[in-house]
Amino acid sequence: MKAFAVCVVLAAAAAAAPAFSQELVARQGSDSVRLSDAACQSESVLARVGEDTKDEYKAATAQFQGQSFVACWRTMGGVAHLVYEDGDQGIIPMQELKPDLRA
């Protein structure tokens, strides 16, 4: 029982800490969103977010219906909040994001 409790605590800690050294990805069919741990560099996205939160945003990319999009993201509770260069926004539950295992 203790081992199970330790596993639950470790899993909860890992879910709460968004630090990672590789990309996280969410997929739905051929569409995908990739979240990086690198700082957001998109001036058009950073111009759309609050001055007090700019440092929290990290780089992201998305593929939708064969088109590529640049975005930035930050964690908000249990979701990743994305802001795209065209002003669109979206959220992805953190539990839907998986490490990208591409070599």
Sequence and secondary structure as in RCSB ss.txt:
>XXXX:A:sequence
MKAFAVCVVLAAAAAAAPAFSQELVARQGSDSVRLSDAACQSESVLARVGEDTKDEYKAATAQFQGQSFVACWRT
MGGVAHLVYEDGDQGIIPMQELKPDLRA
>XXXX:A:secstr
 HHHHHHHHHHHHHHH    SS EEEEETTEEEEEEEEE   HHHHTTS TTTGGG EEEEEEETTEEEEEEEEE
ETTEEEEEETTS EEEEEGGG EE    
